[in-house]
Amino acid sequence: MTTENAWQPRILRPADVGADATPQGLEEYLRATDVGRLLAEERAVYFRGFGITADSYDGAADLLLANRLAYVHGNSPRTKVGRNLYTSTEYPAEFEISMHNEMSYAHTWPSRILFFCDVAAATGGATPLVDGRLWLESIDPEIRAAFAPGVRYTQNLHDGMGFGKSWQATFETEDRSEVEAFLDGAEAEWSWQPDGTLRVTQLRRATLEHPVTGTEVWFNQADQWHIAGLGDDAAALAELIPEDELPQNAFFADGSPIPAEYITHVQEIGMKTAVDVAWEVGDLLLVDNVAVAHGRRAFTGQRRILVAMA
């Protein structure tokens, strides 16, 4: 195992790129820049000091994300606030959110994520970033081998009343046929339960080769779906309802249980090897969603980070 991390995200300021310290200055720089190459080289880039606001966000965002994706089949609680623009995961401020690649449990996933700092926390609240190659190499070899065949994810999405997210909120539709078509296209197993709950099972990979660099990275969210990684409230819920009725869960590829200590190890390694950069109001953070995983530190005060994907 290795836990040494020499990688850092790039921070670009107006003076670094010879641009005006305005939203228009950033847009002019982006039009003249090969953003794909920049991201492949740096893996994560902060654009700082350009005075981006909620009103000027779209100009730069459209140059960084050519086609923003809807958060369909997303499992995190979010609020849609604009054109495929969402709040970051809405969990209580006192909790950390463990490292993850967005929607790595899904059949397809965003290649890029763009964060925008509208309100910075009084203390804490960084979005930690971890090099996926380092995370993979730092995990105990025995645990890596156990995950090698993949991860089996299960969901129970209620019909409007219950624990976790509803299928309507998850898929942003009220039409069952649209959901069924989506899941068939995603090669997921699904079934409607008598109470209207939608049960979904997906077998996905645990690691992934980066499409540009070929680097193998840790790429799954087993620890965010498994009871052992979801805190005391989830553990209490598991005492109240049968395991196969939990809102979400994760198993090894063959359906056997993942030991709780494996989940704890994966989470702890991810957070330990992550890099923190404190947010400043107006920051844009562009992340390669395959090369780099992200999370959230606990915070105090108000914090509003918006996110879009492509």
C-alpha positions in Angstrom: 0.0 0.0 0.0 1.0 3.6 -0.5 -0.5 6.7 1.1 1.9 9.4 -0.2 0.0 12.1 -2.2 2.0 14.5 -4.3 -0.9 15.5 -6.6 -2.7 18.8 -6.0 -5.5 20.4 -8.0 -4.5 23.4 -10.2 -5.6 26.9 -9.1 -5.8 29.4 -12.0 -6.2 33.1 -11.3 -6.6 35.9 -13.8 -2.9 36.9 -13.5 -1.8 33.2 -14.2 -3.5 33.2 -17.6 -3.3 36.9 -18.6 -7.0 37.5 -18.3 -9.2 40.2 -16.9 -10.5 39.5 -13.4 -14.1 39.4 -14.7 -16.5 36.7 -15.8 -16.0 37.9 -19.4 -12.2 37.5 -18.9 -12.7 33.9 -17.9 -14.9 33.3 -20.9 -12.4 34.7 -23.3 -9.6 32.6 -21.7 -11.8 29.4 -22.0 -12.6 30.1 -25.7 -8.9 30.2 -26.4 -8.1 27.1 -24.3 -8.3 23.4 -25.0 -10.2 22.6 -21.8 -10.2 18.9 -22.4 -6.4 18.8 -22.6 -6.1 21.1 -19.5 -8.4 18.8 -17.5 -6.6 15.6 -18.7 -3.3 17.1 -17.5 -4.5 18.6 -14.2 -7.4 16.3 -13.3 -9.1 19.1 -11.3 -8.9 22.9 -11.8 -10.1 25.8 -9.7 -10.9 29.1 -11.6 -10.5 31.7 -8.9 -10.8 35.5 -8.7 -12.9 36.0 -11.8 -15.9 37.3 -9.9 -18.3 34.6 -11.0 -21.8 35.0 -9.5 -25.1 33.1 -9.9 -26.1 35.6 -12.7 -22.8 35.2 -14.7 -22.4 31.4 -14.0 -23.9 30.2 -17.3 -21.4 31.9 -19.5 -18.4 30.1 -18.2 -20.3 26.9 -17.4 -21.4 26.5 -21.0 -17.8 26.6 -22.1 -16.7 24.1 -19.5 -19.7 21.7 -19.8 -20.9 21.4 -23.4 -24.0 19.4 -22.5 -25.2 19.5 -19.0 -26.8 16.3 -17.8 -29.9 15.9 -15.7 -29.3 14.1 -12.4 -31.4 11.1 -13.4 -31.0 8.0 -11.2 -28.9 10.0 -8.8 -29.2 8.7 -5.2 -28.2 11.9 -3.3 -30.7 14.4 -2.0 -30.4 17.6 -4.1 -32.6 20.5 -5.3 -32.7 21.5 -8.9 -32.1 25.3 -9.1 -31.4 26.0 -12.8 -30.7 24.5 -16.2 -29.5 21.0 -15.0 -27.9 22.9 -12.1 -28.3 21.4 -8.6 -27.4 22.0 -5.0 -24.6 19.8 -3.8 -25.6 16.9 -1.6 -28.0 18.1 1.1 -26.7 16.4 4.3 -26.4 18.1 7.7 -23.4 20.3 8.1 -21.9 18.4 11.0 -21.3 15.3 8.9 -18.6 14.6 6.4 -19.4 13.1 3.0 -17.0 10.3 2.0 -15.0 10.3 -1.2 -16.8 9.2 -4.4 -16.9 9.5 -8.1 -20.3 10.9 -9.1 -22.8 8.1 -10.2 -20.1 5.5 -10.4 -22.8 3.0 -9.5 -24.7 3.7 -12.7 -24.5 2.3 -16.3 -23.2 5.7 -17.5 -21.7 8.5 -15.5 -20.6 12.2 -16.0 -17.1 12.7 -17.3 -16.9 16.2 -15.8 -18.3 17.9 -12.7 -18.4 21.6 -12.3 -18.8 23.1 -8.8 -19.6 26.7 -8.1 -19.2 28.4 -4.7 -22.1 30.8 -4.1 -21.7 31.0 -0.3 -18.6 29.8 1.5 -18.9 28.2 4.9 -17.8 30.1 8.0 -15.4 27.2 8.9 -14.7 23.9 7.1 -16.8 22.8 4.2 -14.0 22.1 1.8 -14.6 19.7 -1.1 -11.8 17.2 -0.6 -10.3 15.6 -3.8 -8.5 12.4 -4.1 -6.5 10.9 -7.0 -8.3 7.7 -7.9 -5.1 5.9 -8.7 -3.7 6.7 -5.3 -6.9 5.7 -3.6 -6.8 2.3 -5.4 -3.2 1.7 -4.6 -3.6 2.7 -0.9 -6.4 0.1 -0.3 -5.4 -3.1 1.4 -4.6 -5.7 -1.4 -6.9 -8.3 0.2 -9.8 -5.8 0.0 -9.0 -4.8 -3.6 -9.0 -8.5 -4.6 -12.4 -9.1 -2.9 -13.9 -6.2 -4.9 -12.3 -7.1 -8.2 -15.4 -8.9 -9.6 -17.5 -5.8 -9.0 -20.2 -4.4 -6.8 -23.9 -5.3 -6.7 -26.1 -2.3 -5.8 -29.7 -2.6 -4.6 -32.3 0.2 -4.3 -35.9 0.3 -3.0 -37.4 3.6 -4.3 -40.7 4.3 -2.6 -43.9 5.7 -4.4 -44.0 9.0 -2.5 -43.9 8.0 1.1 -41.2 6.0 2.8 -37.5 6.1 3.7 -35.0 7.4 1.2 -35.8 8.9 -2.3 -38.9 8.2 -4.3 -38.7 6.7 -7.8 -40.3 9.9 -9.1 -37.6 12.1 -7.5 -34.8 9.8 -8.6 -35.8 9.7 -12.3 -37.4 13.2 -12.5 -40.6 11.8 -14.0 -44.1 10.5 -13.0 -44.2 8.1 -15.9 -43.4 4.4 -15.0 -42.8 3.6 -18.7 -40.0 6.2 -18.9 -38.4 4.7 -15.8 -38.6 1.2 -17.2 -37.1 2.2 -20.5 -34.2 3.9 -18.7 -33.5 0.9 -16.5 -33.6 -1.5 -19.4 -31.1 0.7 -21.3 -28.9 0.7 -18.2 -28.9 -3.1 -18.0 -30.4 -3.0 -14.5 -32.8 -5.6 -13.0 -36.0 -4.0 -11.7 -39.4 -4.9 -10.4 -42.5 -3.0 -9.1 -43.6 -4.1 -5.6 -47.3 -4.3 -4.5 -47.0 -1.0 -2.5 -45.6 0.9 -5.6 -42.0 0.6 -4.5 -39.5 0.2 -7.4 -36.7 -2.4 -6.6 -33.6 -2.0 -8.7 -30.4 -4.2 -8.7 -27.3 -3.3 -10.7 -24.0 -5.1 -11.1 -21.2 -2.6 -11.7 -17.4 -2.6 -11.8 -15.3 -1.6 -8.8 -12.4 -0.1 -10.7 -12.1 1.7 -14.1 -9.5 2.5 -16.6 -9.4 6.2 -17.5 -10.5 6.6 -21.1 -7.6 9.0 -22.0 -4.7 8.0 -19.8 -5.5 4.3 -19.3 -4.8 4.7 -15.5 -6.8 2.3 -13.3 -8.7 4.0 -10.5 -11.0 3.1 -7.7 -14.4 3.7 -9.1 -17.4 2.6 -7.1 -19.7 3.8 -4.3 -20.0 0.6 -2.3 -19.1 2.5 0.9 -21.9 5.1 0.4 -24.5 2.4 -0.2 -23.5 0.0 2.5 -25.1 0.4 6.0 -21.6 0.4 7.6 -20.7 3.6 5.7 -23.9 5.5 6.3 -23.7 6.4 10.0 -25.8 5.8 13.1 -29.2 6.7 11.6 -28.8 4.1 8.8 -27.7 1.5 11.3 -30.8 2.2 13.4 -33.0 1.8 10.3 -31.4 -1.5 9.6 -32.6 -2.7 12.9 -36.2 -1.8 12.1 -36.7 -3.1 8.6 -35.6 -6.2 6.7 -32.3 -5.9 4.8 -33.9 -6.4 1.4 -36.2 -3.4 2.1 -33.5 -0.9 2.9 -33.5 2.2 0.7 -30.1 1.1 -0.7 -27.4 -1.4 0.0 -24.2 -2.8 -1.6 -22.9 -6.4 -1.8 -20.0 -8.2 -3.5 -20.7 -9.1 -7.1 -21.9 -12.6 -6.2 -24.5 -11.2 -3.7 -22.5 -12.0 -0.6 -22.2 -9.4 2.1 -19.3 -6.9 2.3 -17.7 -6.9 5.7 -18.2 -3.7 7.6 -14.5 -3.4 8.3 -13.8 -3.4 4.5 -16.2 -0.4 4.1 -14.6 1.5 7.0 -11.1 0.9 5.5 -12.1 2.1 2.1 -13.7 5.3 3.5 -10.8 6.1 5.8 -8.2 5.6 3.1 -10.2 7.9 0.8 -10.4 10.7 3.3 -6.8 10.3 4.5 -5.4 10.6 1.0 -7.6 13.5 -0.1 -6.5 17.1 -0.6 -8.4 20.0 0.7 -8.7 23.5 -0.8 -10.8 26.0 1.1 -13.6 27.5 -1.0 -13.7 31.2 -1.9 -16.9 32.8 -3.1 -17.1 32.8 -6.9 -14.8 29.8 -7.3 -15.5 27.4 -10.1 -14.0 23.9 -9.7 -13.9 21.6 -12.7 -13.2 17.9 -11.9 -12.4 14.9 -14.1 -15.0 12.6 -12.6 -13.1 9.4 -13.5 -9.6 10.5 -12.4 -10.6 12.2 -9.2 -13.1 11.5 -6.5 -14.6 14.2 -4.2 -16.4 14.5 -0.9 -17.3 17.2 1.7 -15.8 18.2 5.0 -18.1 19.2 7.9 -18.7 22.9 8.3 -20.3 25.7 10.3 -22.4 28.6 9.1 -24.1 28.8 5.7 -22.7 27.0 2.7 -24.1 26.9 -0.9 -22.2 24.9 -3.5 -23.9 24.3 -6.8 -23.0 21.5 -9.1 -23.6 20.6 -12.8 -22.3 17.6 -14.8 -21.6 16.6 -18.3 
